[in-house]
Amino acid sequence: MSEKKKVMIISGKRKTAIAKAVLRSGAGKITFNNYPLNLVNPETARMKLMEPLIVAGEKAKNIDIKIKAQGGGVISQAEAARVAIARGLIKWTKSAQLKRALRNQDRAMLAGDPRRAESKKFGGPGARRRKQKSYR
């Protein structure tokens, strides 16, 4: 009889970027938007994606992770994926020790970052700046 494979879908958010991670038991292959992790550019984004995996260490070796991110910029997508990976690893391993280690490394990996861009208002080019006055 074939053994049932464990599959888990986790999402993460950062600014306007949303990332969905699919975790499966496997050989430890990680893809981000259909690219293998070692081909992700820029390097800053790659390092952000690897951070929860480095903290997890051996616990992440036998898990295949497929990440799809959309919205926002490159770094914002990487940070959303980082949140999804960290939450997925905790849910997959059910390890309180891993949760503590990730929280100590960077709390934003688990809690997320509530900051958002302020919306533009009338009377100026941006959210706060106004048109200058030449009198006075």
N, C-alpha and C positions, 0 to 999 in steps of 0.2 A: 504494500500500500504506500502511496506517496504521502510524504509529510507535508502538512500545510505550512506555507511560507508566511512569515510575519511581515506585514506591510503597515506603515504608519505615515500619515500625511499631517504636516505641521506648517503653520504659516508664521511669518514675521513681518513687522512693519517698521519703517523709518521714514519720516517726512511723508512724501507721497509715493514712495516705493513699497511694493508688496512682493514678498517672496514666498513661494510654496516649496517645501522640501518633502520629497518622498523617500522614506527610509525603508530599506529591505536588508535582510540578512544576505551577506555576500562576501566579496573579496576585498572590500575597502575602496571601491572606485567612487570618486566624487566628480560630478559634472555640474557646471554652472552655466545655464543658458546653452546647453548642448556642447560646451567646451570642457575638456578635461581640466582639472584644477591647475595643473602646471602650465597651461597655455593662457590662463586668464590675465589680461592686461587692463590697467596698469598694475605694477607690483604691489602698490599700496592696497588695492582691492583684494589681491591674492592673499596678502598677509592678514587682512581682516577676516577673510573666509577661513583661513587656517587656524586662527586663534583658538576657537573652542575645541578643534581637533587636537591641537598641541596640548591643551590643558587636560583633555580626556585621556590622551595617551593610548594605552593598550585597549581600553574599552571601546574605542572607535575603529579598531583594526578590521573587524569582521562585519562592518555595516556599509552597504552601498547607499550613497546619498545622491539624489538627482534634484537639482534646484532650478526652478524657473522664476525669474524676477521680472517685474514690469513696473513702469512709472519711475519718476525721479531721475537722478543722474547715476553715473557708474558707481561712485562711492556709496551713495544712498542705497542702491540696490545691493551692494556688497554688505552693508551694515544690516539691512533687512534679512539677507540670507544668513548672516552671522547669528542673528536672533533666532531664526528658524532652526539652524543647526544645533545651537546650544539647547534650546527647548526640546528638540527632538531627541538629542542624546540623553537628556535627563529622563524623559518619558520612556525611552527605549530601555535604559539600564536600570531605572528605578533606584538610583543611587543618591542618597543624601550627601555622601562625601563629595561626589562630583558636583552636585548643586552648590555646595559650600565653596568648592574650589573655583567654580565659574563666577560666583558672586564676589569672591575676594579678588579675582582677576579684574573684572569690570562688571559692575552692577547692571549697566545698560544692556548686557548680553541677555539678561533674563527679564528685567523690568521694562525695557524699551525706553525710548526718549520722547517725552510728551511735547517737546518744542516743535512748533510749526511756523511757517513763514507768515508774517502779518500781511493782511490784504491791503491793496492800494486804496487810497482815499482820493477824493476830488481835490483840486487846487494845487496839485503838484505831480511830479513824475513818479513818486514812490509812496511807500507807506507813511513815512514821517516828513520827508523833505517837502517844502513849499516853494512857490515862486518867490523870487526876491523882489523887494520894493526898493526903488532908488531914492525915494524922498525920506525926510527926517533928518 
